[in-house]
Amino acid sequence: KEVTITTNDPKEKSFLEKPSLLFTMYKEGYKVRLVENSPKYWLIDLYPEKLDNDLIRIRLKIGKSLNDLKSAEYKTKQGILITLVSERYDLSIRPIASFFTFDSAKYRNAEINDMR
């Protein structure tokens, strides 16, 4: 019932701004911990090396088949927990630009916070 619209910052290094960073961010600035190795998936935690970061943890659930991100969970020091769940992950799909444009007419009953 609430929508917040912001402007993307291309310099931002957060997966909330650029979700594709999930696949490379573990390489630098994060400690990686395997939490669970089940027959169907891996559960992996990423912890920031810099303690002054607002982020506490990113938890990834990755299926054992190729390109199979199941979920990503972002937890902050303020107690905010954001979970992204992927029903299907396909790198070959290229959506049209309008797919990422918010149409307020479709959500007349929602409170819109435009922070651009």
N, C-alpha and C positions, 0 to 999 in steps of 0.2 A: 504494500500500500504506500510505499515511499520510494522515490527514485532520486539519486544524487548524480548530477551531471558535472563532470570536471574536464579540464583540458589535459591531454596527455603530455607528459614531459619526456621527450626522447632521451634525455640524459639520466633519467631515473633508472636505478638498477634493482627494482623491486619486481617480483613476479606479479604483483597486483597491477602494475603499470604495463608490464610486458610478460605475459604468461609463458612465452617460449623460453625465457631465461631458466625455467625449471630444469631444462635439460643440460645446462652448462654451468649454472651457478655453483654447483658443488665443487668445481675445480679450483676455486679461489675464494678465500674468506670464510669458509665453512668447515666445520668438523662434521664428519659423516659417521653415522652409527646404524648398523643393521639391527632392527628391533625384532623382526620376525622373518623367518624363511619357511613359508608354508609351501605345500606342493603346487599351489595355484598362483601365489604372488610373493613379492618381497615388501616388507614394511620398513621404510628407511627414514631416519630423522636427520635433518640438517640443523646444526646449531651455529649461529654466527660467532666468529672468532673475536670480534669487537664487542665488548660487553656494554658499550654505550648505545648499542643498537636497540630500537624499539621492539624488534623481533625477538621472541624467545625461541621459537622452533618452527621449522617447516617439516611436516610429515608427509611422505609420499608413499602411496600404495601403487605398486607397479606389477602388472600381470607378467607372467613368465613367457608370454608370446611376444613377438616383435611389435614395437610401438603400441604398448598396451598400458597407458597411464589410467589407473582406476580413479584415484583421487589425490588431491593436494590440500593440506590443511595448514593454515597460517595462523600462528598464535602470537599475540603481542603482550607486552608488559601490563597494558591496561585491562587485560582480560578479554580482549576481543578475539574471537575465534571465527575465522572465515574458512569455509570448506568448499572446494570446487570438486564436483563429482562428474566424471566423464562416463557417459553411456557408450560412446563410440569415439575412438580416436583415429583419425585418418589424415595423414600428412598430404595426401594427394588432392584433397578438396581445397579449392580456392574460392571462397565466397565472394560475391560481388560487394562493392564498397557500401552500398545501401544497407547491407545486412547489419552493419555496425552503427547505423544511424538511429537514434532514438526518435520515435514518432509519438509525441505527446497526445495526439488525437486518439490513439489506441488505448490510452490509460487516463481517461478523463477523471476517474475517481482517486487517482494517486496524488499524493503530495509530492511536488517536484521541487527539488533544491538545486537550482542552477548556480554552480560555483565557478563558472568560467569567467 
